[in-house]
């Protein structure tokens, strides 16, 4: 039965993973966003302690 011969399918698997690991990450990482991400203000927010009575 020819479909049980692993030789051509193993080569196809290796070549497809080679493409996935070399070409596609470069295309994804080269994507640029249209909107720049603005940083939040650098001032530290004042947090007050909670004064709860523990009875």
PDB file of N, CA, C, O and CB in Angstrom:
ATOM      1  N   UNK A   1       0.841  -1.181   0.000  1.00  0.00           N
ATOM      2  CA  UNK A   1       0.000   0.000   0.000  1.00  0.00           C
ATOM      3  C   UNK A   1       0.889   1.249   0.000  1.00  0.00           C
ATOM      4  O   UNK A   1       1.695   1.410   0.917  1.00  0.00           O
ATOM      5  CB  UNK A   1      -0.958  -0.004   1.224  1.00  0.00           C
ATOM      6  N   UNK A   2       0.774   2.116  -0.971  1.00  0.00           N
ATOM      7  CA  UNK A   2       1.702   3.239  -1.104  1.00  0.00           C
ATOM      8  C   UNK A   2       1.541   4.298  -0.017  1.00  0.00           C
ATOM      9  O   UNK A   2       2.504   5.004   0.283  1.00  0.00           O
ATOM     10  CB  UNK A   2       1.523   3.880  -2.446  1.00  0.00           C
ATOM     11  N   UNK A   3       0.368   4.434   0.580  1.00  0.00           N
ATOM     12  CA  UNK A   3       0.201   5.476   1.587  1.00  0.00           C
ATOM     13  C   UNK A   3       0.928   5.148   2.886  1.00  0.00           C
ATOM     14  O   UNK A   3       1.072   6.021   3.742  1.00  0.00           O
ATOM     15  CB  UNK A   3      -1.266   5.693   1.866  1.00  0.00           C
ATOM     16  N   UNK A   4       1.388   3.910   3.051  1.00  0.00           N
ATOM     17  CA  UNK A   4       2.123   3.545   4.253  1.00  0.00           C
ATOM     18  C   UNK A   4       3.617   3.778   4.110  1.00  0.00           C
ATOM     19  O   UNK A   4       4.360   3.595   5.074  1.00  0.00           O
ATOM     20  CB  UNK A   4       1.866   2.105   4.595  1.00  0.00           C
ATOM     21  N   UNK A   5       4.075   4.180   2.925  1.00  0.00           N
ATOM     22  CA  UNK A   5       5.486   4.465   2.713  1.00  0.00           C
ATOM     23  C   UNK A   5       5.796   5.840   3.309  1.00  0.00           C
ATOM     24  O   UNK A   5       5.294   6.842   2.799  1.00  0.00           O
ATOM     25  CB  UNK A   5       5.852   4.411   1.191  1.00  0.00           C
ATOM     26  N   UNK A   6       6.611   5.923   4.379  1.00  0.00           N
ATOM     27  CA  UNK A   6       6.830   7.205   5.046  1.00  0.00           C
ATOM     28  C   UNK A   6       7.841   8.109   4.349  1.00  0.00           C
ATOM     29  O   UNK A   6       7.972   9.274   4.726  1.00  0.00           O
ATOM     30  CB  UNK A   6       7.281   6.961   6.441  1.00  0.00           C
ATOM     31  N   UNK A   7       8.550   7.617   3.356  1.00  0.00           N
ATOM     32  CA  UNK A   7       9.642   8.395   2.766  1.00  0.00           C
ATOM     33  C   UNK A   7       9.171   9.725   2.167  1.00  0.00           C
ATOM     34  O   UNK A   7       9.724  10.752   2.561  1.00  0.00           O
ATOM     35  CB  UNK A   7      10.329   7.574   1.695  1.00  0.00           C
ATOM     36  N   UNK A   8       8.203   9.796   1.254  1.00  0.00           N
ATOM     37  CA  UNK A   8       7.854  11.126   0.711  1.00  0.00           C
ATOM     38  C   UNK A   8       7.134  12.008   1.725  1.00  0.00           C
ATOM     39  O   UNK A   8       7.299  13.228   1.692  1.00  0.00           O
ATOM     40  CB  UNK A   8       6.980  10.971  -0.523  1.00  0.00           C
ATOM     41  N   UNK A   9       6.347  11.435   2.614  1.00  0.00           N
ATOM     42  CA  UNK A   9       5.591  12.235   3.565  1.00  0.00           C
ATOM     43  C   UNK A   9       6.479  12.819   4.649  1.00  0.00           C
ATOM     44  O   UNK A   9       6.225  13.915   5.147  1.00  0.00           O
ATOM     45  CB  UNK A   9       4.498  11.405   4.189  1.00  0.00           C
ATOM     46  N   UNK A  10       7.523  12.082   5.014  1.00  0.00           N
ATOM     47  CA  UNK A  10       8.450  12.621   6.002  1.00  0.00           C
ATOM     48  C   UNK A  10       9.223  13.807   5.425  1.00  0.00           C
ATOM     49  O   UNK A  10       9.470  14.784   6.132  1.00  0.00           O
ATOM     50  CB  UNK A  10       9.422  11.529   6.477  1.00  0.00           C
ATOM     51  N   UNK A  11       9.606  13.732   4.155  1.00  0.00           N
ATOM     52  CA  UNK A  11      10.301  14.854   3.505  1.00  0.00           C
ATOM     53  C   UNK A  11       9.377  16.062   3.395  1.00  0.00           C
ATOM     54  O   UNK A  11       9.807  17.196   3.609  1.00  0.00           O
ATOM     55  CB  UNK A  11      10.809  14.444   2.102  1.00  0.00           C
ATOM     56  N   UNK A  12       8.116  15.824   3.065  1.00  0.00           N
ATOM     57  CA  UNK A  12       7.153  16.930   2.981  1.00  0.00           C
ATOM     58  C   UNK A  12       6.963  17.561   4.351  1.00  0.00           C
ATOM     59  O   UNK A  12       6.873  18.784   4.458  1.00  0.00           O
ATOM     60  CB  UNK A  12       5.795  16.439   2.424  1.00  0.00           C
ATOM     61  N   UNK A  13       6.900  16.753   5.392  1.00  0.00           N
ATOM     62  CA  UNK A  13       6.772  17.275   6.752  1.00  0.00           C
ATOM     63  C   UNK A  13       7.978  18.131   7.120  1.00  0.00           C
ATOM     64  O   UNK A  13       7.818  19.217   7.678  1.00  0.00           O
ATOM     65  CB  UNK A  13       6.613  16.125   7.755  1.00  0.00           C
ATOM     66  N   UNK A  14       9.178  17.654   6.815  1.00  0.00           N
ATOM     67  CA  UNK A  14      10.382  18.424   7.153  1.00  0.00           C
ATOM     68  C   UNK A  14      10.447  19.732   6.378  1.00  0.00           C
ATOM     69  O   UNK A  14      10.773  20.769   6.956  1.00  0.00           O
ATOM     70  CB  UNK A  14      11.636  17.597   6.874  1.00  0.00           C
ATOM     71  N   UNK A  15      10.147  19.706   5.095  1.00  0.00           N
ATOM     72  CA  UNK A  15      10.189  20.933   4.302  1.00  0.00           C
ATOM     73  C   UNK A  15       9.112  21.924   4.733  1.00  0.00           C
ATOM     74  O   UNK A  15       9.349  23.132   4.742  1.00  0.00           O
ATOM     75  CB  UNK A  15      10.029  20.607   2.824  1.00  0.00           C
ATOM     76  N   UNK A  16       7.946  21.429   5.087  1.00  0.00           N
ATOM     77  CA  UNK A  16       6.907  22.355   5.526  1.00  0.00           C
ATOM     78  C   UNK A  16       7.286  23.012   6.853  1.00  0.00           C
ATOM     79  O   UNK A  16       7.036  24.203   7.033  1.00  0.00           O
ATOM     80  CB  UNK A  16       5.563  21.625   5.660  1.00  0.00           C
ATOM     81  N   UNK A  17       7.886  22.264   7.792  1.00  0.00           N
ATOM     82  CA  UNK A  17       8.326  22.870   9.047  1.00  0.00           C
ATOM     83  C   UNK A  17       9.494  23.816   8.826  1.00  0.00           C
ATOM     84  O   UNK A  17       9.629  24.819   9.527  1.00  0.00           O
ATOM     85  CB  UNK A  17       8.715  21.792  10.048  1.00  0.00           C
ATOM     86  N   UNK A  18      10.336  23.497   7.853  1.00  0.00           N
ATOM     87  CA  UNK A  18      11.431  24.410   7.521  1.00  0.00           C
ATOM     88  C   UNK A  18      10.871  25.747   7.034  1.00  0.00           C
ATOM     89  O   UNK A  18      11.380  26.807   7.399  1.00  0.00           O
ATOM     90  CB  UNK A  18      12.357  23.787   6.444  1.00  0.00           C
ATOM     91  N   UNK A  19       9.839  25.695   6.222  1.00  0.00           N
ATOM     92  CA  UNK A  19       9.199  26.926   5.755  1.00  0.00           C
ATOM     93  C   UNK A  19       8.518  27.649   6.908  1.00  0.00           C
ATOM     94  O   UNK A  19       8.625  28.870   7.028  1.00  0.00           O
ATOM     95  CB  UNK A  19       8.179  26.619   4.648  1.00  0.00           C
ATOM     96  N   UNK A  20       7.817  26.897   7.758  1.00  0.00           N
ATOM     97  CA  UNK A  20       7.129  27.523   8.889  1.00  0.00           C
ATOM     98  C   UNK A  20       8.104  28.221   9.827  1.00  0.00           C
ATOM     99  O   UNK A  20       7.796  29.286  10.363  1.00  0.00           O
ATOM    100  CB  UNK A  20       6.330  26.483   9.660  1.00  0.00           C
ATOM    101  N   UNK A  21       9.268  27.633  10.027  1.00  0.00           N
ATOM    102  CA  UNK A  21      10.211  28.185  11.006  1.00  0.00           C
ATOM    103  C   UNK A  21      11.135  29.250  10.441  1.00  0.00           C
ATOM    104  O   UNK A  21      11.783  29.959  11.210  1.00  0.00           O
ATOM    105  CB  UNK A  21      11.036  27.086  11.580  1.00  0.00           C
ATOM    106  N   UNK A  22      11.218  29.385   9.136  1.00  0.00           N
ATOM    107  CA  UNK A  22      12.124  30.387   8.573  1.00  0.00           C
ATOM    108  C   UNK A  22      11.397  31.541   7.887  1.00  0.00           C
ATOM    109  O   UNK A  22      11.743  32.699   8.120  1.00  0.00           O
ATOM    110  CB  UNK A  22      13.054  29.731   7.590  1.00  0.00           C
ATOM    111  N   UNK A  23      10.427  31.263   7.072  1.00  0.00           N
ATOM    112  CA  UNK A  23       9.804  32.311   6.267  1.00  0.00           C
ATOM    113  C   UNK A  23       8.693  33.016   7.031  1.00  0.00           C
ATOM    114  O   UNK A  23       8.663  34.246   7.075  1.00  0.00           O
ATOM    115  CB  UNK A  23       9.252  31.725   4.975  1.00  0.00           C
ATOM    116  N   UNK A  24       7.800  32.278   7.621  1.00  0.00           N
ATOM    117  CA  UNK A  24       6.604  32.867   8.231  1.00  0.00           C
ATOM    118  C   UNK A  24       6.925  33.746   9.450  1.00  0.00           C
ATOM    119  O   UNK A  24       6.330  34.817   9.570  1.00  0.00           O
ATOM    120  CB  UNK A  24       5.645  31.764   8.641  1.00  0.00           C
ATOM    121  N   UNK A  25       7.838  33.351  10.368  1.00  0.00           N
ATOM    122  CA  UNK A  25       8.126  34.283  11.478  1.00  0.00           C
ATOM    123  C   UNK A  25       8.692  35.617  11.012  1.00  0.00           C
ATOM    124  O   UNK A  25       8.399  36.652  11.610  1.00  0.00           O
ATOM    125  CB  UNK A  25       9.100  33.646  12.444  1.00  0.00           C
ATOM    126  N   UNK A  26       9.501  35.609   9.949  1.00  0.00           N
ATOM    127  CA  UNK A  26      10.020  36.885   9.447  1.00  0.00           C
ATOM    128  C   UNK A  26       8.898  37.763   8.915  1.00  0.00           C
ATOM    129  O   UNK A  26       8.924  38.979   9.103  1.00  0.00           O
ATOM    130  CB  UNK A  26      11.059  36.647   8.350  1.00  0.00           C
ATOM    131  N   UNK A  27       7.930  37.175   8.264  1.00  0.00           N
ATOM    132  CA  UNK A  27       6.809  37.958   7.753  1.00  0.00           C
ATOM    133  C   UNK A  27       5.947  38.495   8.890  1.00  0.00           C
ATOM    134  O   UNK A  27       5.463  39.625   8.822  1.00  0.00           O
ATOM    135  CB  UNK A  27       5.960  37.113   6.806  1.00  0.00           C
ATOM    136  N   UNK A  28       5.755  37.705   9.917  1.00  0.00           N
ATOM    137  CA  UNK A  28       4.927  38.145  11.039  1.00  0.00           C
ATOM    138  C   UNK A  28       5.637  39.232  11.840  1.00  0.00           C
ATOM    139  O   UNK A  28       5.012  40.215  12.238  1.00  0.00           O
ATOM    140  CB  UNK A  28       4.577  36.957  11.950  1.00  0.00           C
ATOM    141  N   UNK A  29       6.929  39.067  12.077  1.00  0.00           N
ATOM    142  CA  UNK A  29       7.656  40.047  12.883  1.00  0.00           C
ATOM    143  C   UNK A  29       7.900  41.351  12.140  1.00  0.00           C
ATOM    144  O   UNK A  29       8.137  42.378  12.776  1.00  0.00           O
ATOM    145  CB  UNK A  29       8.973  39.469  13.330  1.00  0.00           C
ATOM    146  N   UNK A  30       7.849  41.338  10.819  1.00  0.00           N
ATOM    147  CA  UNK A  30       8.054  42.573  10.074  1.00  0.00           C
ATOM    148  C   UNK A  30       6.777  43.397   9.965  1.00  0.00           C
ATOM    149  O   UNK A  30       6.797  44.482   9.385  1.00  0.00           O
ATOM    150  CB  UNK A  30       8.582  42.262   8.692  1.00  0.00           C
ATOM    151  N   UNK A  31       5.681  42.911  10.505  1.00  0.00           N
ATOM    152  CA  UNK A  31       4.414  43.638  10.470  1.00  0.00           C
ATOM    153  C   UNK A  31       4.512  44.885  11.331  1.00  0.00           C
ATOM    154  O   UNK A  31       5.005  44.838  12.458  1.00  0.00           O
ATOM    155  CB  UNK A  31       3.251  42.743  10.946  1.00  0.00           C
ATOM    156  N   UNK A  32       4.040  45.993  10.795  1.00  0.00           N
ATOM    157  CA  UNK A  32       4.050  47.234  11.565  1.00  0.00           C
ATOM    158  C   UNK A  32       2.612  47.632  11.878  1.00  0.00           C
ATOM    159  O   UNK A  32       1.713  47.452  11.056  1.00  0.00           O
ATOM    160  CB  UNK A  32       4.785  48.371  10.792  1.00  0.00           C
ATOM    161  N   UNK A  33       2.411  48.156  13.037  1.00  0.00           N
ATOM    162  CA  UNK A  33       1.098  48.592  13.462  1.00  0.00           C
ATOM    163  C   UNK A  33       0.839  50.004  12.953  1.00  0.00           C
ATOM    164  O   UNK A  33       1.754  50.823  12.877  1.00  0.00           O
ATOM    165  CB  UNK A  33       0.971  48.530  14.995  1.00  0.00           C
ATOM    166  N   UNK A  34      -0.392  50.277  12.613  1.00  0.00           N
ATOM    167  CA  UNK A  34      -0.727  51.605  12.111  1.00  0.00           C
ATOM    168  C   UNK A  34      -0.820  52.624  13.237  1.00  0.00           C
ATOM    169  O   UNK A  34      -0.530  53.800  13.020  1.00  0.00           O
ATOM    170  CB  UNK A  34      -2.036  51.560  11.343  1.00  0.00           C
ATOM    171  N   UNK A  35      -1.210  52.212  14.409  1.00  0.00           N
ATOM    172  CA  UNK A  35      -1.338  53.124  15.548  1.00  0.00           C
ATOM    173  C   UNK A  35      -0.180  52.899  16.501  1.00  0.00           C
ATOM    174  O   UNK A  35       0.109  51.768  16.893  1.00  0.00           O
ATOM    175  CB  UNK A  35      -2.692  52.923  16.279  1.00  0.00           C
ATOM    176  N   UNK A  36       0.474  53.978  16.864  1.00  0.00           N
ATOM    177  CA  UNK A  36       1.552  53.885  17.841  1.00  0.00           C
ATOM    178  C   UNK A  36       0.962  53.703  19.237  1.00  0.00           C
ATOM    179  O   UNK A  36      -0.051  54.312  19.581  1.00  0.00           O
ATOM    180  CB  UNK A  36       2.456  55.142  17.788  1.00  0.00           C
ATOM    181  N   UNK A  37       1.597  52.877  20.014  1.00  0.00           N
ATOM    182  CA  UNK A  37       1.148  52.641  21.381  1.00  0.00           C
ATOM    183  C   UNK A  37       1.674  53.772  22.258  1.00  0.00           C
ATOM    184  O   UNK A  37       2.881  54.007  22.319  1.00  0.00           O
ATOM    185  CB  UNK A  37       1.630  51.246  21.908  1.00  0.00           C
ATOM    186  N   UNK A  38       0.780  54.461  22.925  1.00  0.00           N
ATOM    187  CA  UNK A  38       1.199  55.558  23.788  1.00  0.00           C
ATOM    188  C   UNK A  38       1.416  55.030  25.203  1.00  0.00           C
ATOM    189  O   UNK A  38       0.621  54.250  25.728  1.00  0.00           O
ATOM    190  CB  UNK A  38       0.151  56.704  23.781  1.00  0.00           C
ATOM    191  N   UNK A  39       2.497  55.472  25.791  1.00  0.00           N
ATOM    192  CA  UNK A  39       2.813  55.046  27.150  1.00  0.00           C
ATOM    193  C   UNK A  39       1.918  55.788  28.137  1.00  0.00           C
ATOM    194  O   UNK A  39       1.554  56.944  27.918  1.00  0.00           O
ATOM    195  CB  UNK A  39       4.309  55.295  27.473  1.00  0.00           C
ATOM    196  N   UNK A  40       1.574  55.115  29.213  1.00  0.00           N
ATOM    197  CA  UNK A  40       0.795  55.772  30.251  1.00  0.00           C
ATOM    198  C   UNK A  40       1.656  56.764  30.993  1.00  0.00           C
ATOM    199  O   UNK A  40       2.884  56.704  30.921  1.00  0.00           O
ATOM    200  CB  UNK A  40       0.201  54.751  31.220  1.00  0.00           C
ATOM    201  N   UNK A  41       1.032  57.665  31.697  1.00  0.00           N
ATOM    202  CA  UNK A  41       1.793  58.678  32.422  1.00  0.00           C
ATOM    203  C   UNK A  41       2.685  58.013  33.463  1.00  0.00           C
ATOM    204  O   UNK A  41       2.341  56.976  34.031  1.00  0.00           O
ATOM    205  CB  UNK A  41       0.847  59.698  33.093  1.00  0.00           C
ATOM    206  N   UNK A  42       3.820  58.622  33.695  1.00  0.00           N
ATOM    207  CA  UNK A  42       4.820  58.027  34.572  1.00  0.00           C
ATOM    208  C   UNK A  42       4.560  58.304  36.047  1.00  0.00           C
ATOM    209  O   UNK A  42       5.230  57.734  36.907  1.00  0.00           O
ATOM    210  CB  UNK A  42       6.182  58.533  34.201  1.00  0.00           C
ATOM    211  N   UNK A  43       3.596  59.170  36.352  1.00  0.00           N
ATOM    212  CA  UNK A  43       3.381  59.474  37.764  1.00  0.00           C
ATOM    213  C   UNK A  43       2.753  58.271  38.471  1.00  0.00           C
ATOM    214  O   UNK A  43       1.936  57.543  37.906  1.00  0.00           O
ATOM    215  CB  UNK A  43       2.484  60.727  37.921  1.00  0.00           C
ATOM    216  N   UNK A  44       3.157  58.097  39.697  1.00  0.00           N
ATOM    217  CA  UNK A  44       2.680  56.964  40.471  1.00  0.00           C
ATOM    218  C   UNK A  44       1.346  57.332  41.133  1.00  0.00           C
ATOM    219  O   UNK A  44       1.205  58.400  41.728  1.00  0.00           O
ATOM    220  CB  UNK A  44       3.733  56.538  41.535  1.00  0.00           C
ATOM    221  N   UNK A  45       0.393  56.440  41.016  1.00  0.00           N
ATOM    222  CA  UNK A  45      -0.903  56.712  41.618  1.00  0.00           C
ATOM    223  C   UNK A  45      -0.829  56.544  43.135  1.00  0.00           C
ATOM    224  O   UNK A  45      -0.164  55.643  43.647  1.00  0.00           O
ATOM    225  CB  UNK A  45      -1.979  55.785  41.025  1.00  0.00           C
ATOM    226  N   UNK A  46      -1.530  57.436  43.838  1.00  0.00           N
ATOM    227  CA  UNK A  46      -1.518  57.381  45.297  1.00  0.00           C
ATOM    228  C   UNK A  46      -2.503  56.317  45.753  1.00  0.00           C
ATOM    229  O   UNK A  46      -3.679  56.339  45.388  1.00  0.00           O
ATOM    230  CB  UNK A  46      -1.868  58.767  45.919  1.00  0.00           C
ATOM    231  N   UNK A  47      -2.009  55.396  46.547  1.00  0.00           N
ATOM    232  CA  UNK A  47      -2.892  54.366  47.081  1.00  0.00           C
ATOM    233  C   UNK A  47      -2.974  54.528  48.601  1.00  0.00           C
ATOM    234  O   UNK A  47      -1.964  54.672  49.289  1.00  0.00           O
ATOM    235  CB  UNK A  47      -2.387  52.937  46.695  1.00  0.00           C
ATOM    236  N   UNK A  48      -4.175  54.498  49.082  1.00  0.00           N
ATOM    237  CA  UNK A  48      -4.379  54.648  50.522  1.00  0.00           C
ATOM    238  C   UNK A  48      -4.594  53.273  51.136  1.00  0.00           C
ATOM    239  O   UNK A  48      -5.143  52.370  50.506  1.00  0.00           O
ATOM    240  CB  UNK A  48      -5.587  55.583  50.826  1.00  0.00           C
ATOM    241  N   UNK A  49      -4.152  53.137  52.369  1.00  0.00           N
ATOM    242  CA  UNK A  49      -4.342  51.864  53.063  1.00  0.00           C
ATOM    243  C   UNK A  49      -5.782  51.763  53.538  1.00  0.00           C
ATOM    244  O   UNK A  49      -6.442  52.772  53.785  1.00  0.00           O
ATOM    245  CB  UNK A  49      -3.359  51.724  54.259  1.00  0.00           C
ATOM    246  N   UNK A  50      -6.249  50.552  53.658  1.00  0.00           N
ATOM    247  CA  UNK A  50      -7.612  50.320  54.112  1.00  0.00           C
ATOM    248  C   UNK A  50      -7.614  50.158  55.611  1.00  0.00           C
ATOM    249  O   UNK A  50      -6.852  49.367  56.166  1.00  0.00           O
ATOM    250  CB  UNK A  50      -8.224  49.086  53.433  1.00  0.00           C
ATOM    251  N   UNK A  51      -8.469  50.907  56.257  1.00  0.00           N
ATOM    252  CA  UNK A  51      -8.570  50.821  57.707  1.00  0.00           C
ATOM    253  C   UNK A  51      -9.854  50.079  58.042  1.00  0.00           C
ATOM    254  O   UNK A  51     -10.895  50.702  58.246  1.00  0.00           O
ATOM    255  CB  UNK A  51      -8.543  52.240  58.372  1.00  0.00           C
ATOM    256  N   UNK A  52      -9.789  48.774  58.098  1.00  0.00           N
ATOM    257  CA  UNK A  52     -10.954  47.970  58.389  1.00  0.00           C
ATOM    258  C   UNK A  52     -10.906  47.489  59.836  1.00  0.00           C
ATOM    259  O   UNK A  52      -9.880  46.987  60.294  1.00  0.00           O
ATOM    260  CB  UNK A  52     -11.046  46.782  57.423  1.00  0.00           C
ATOM    261  N   UNK A  53     -11.990  47.641  60.537  1.00  0.00           N
ATOM    262  CA  UNK A  53     -12.000  47.098  61.904  1.00  0.00           C
ATOM    263  C   UNK A  53     -12.174  45.571  61.871  1.00  0.00           C
ATOM    264  O   UNK A  53     -13.105  45.048  61.259  1.00  0.00           O
ATOM    265  CB  UNK A  53     -13.140  47.753  62.745  1.00  0.00           C
ATOM    266  N   UNK A  54     -11.270  44.891  62.533  1.00  0.00           N
ATOM    267  CA  UNK A  54     -11.332  43.413  62.576  1.00  0.00           C
ATOM    268  C   UNK A  54     -11.842  42.995  63.938  1.00  0.00           C
ATOM    269  O   UNK A  54     -11.061  42.848  64.879  1.00  0.00           O
ATOM    270  CB  UNK A  54      -9.928  42.764  62.287  1.00  0.00           C
ATOM    271  N   UNK A  55     -13.151  42.801  64.052  1.00  0.00           N
ATOM    272  CA  UNK A  55     -13.769  42.424  65.328  1.00  0.00           C
ATOM    273  C   UNK A  55     -14.071  40.962  65.354  1.00  0.00           C
ATOM    274  O   UNK A  55     -14.595  40.458  66.347  1.00  0.00           O
ATOM    275  CB  UNK A  55     -15.039  43.216  65.577  1.00  0.00           C
TER     276      UNK A  55
END
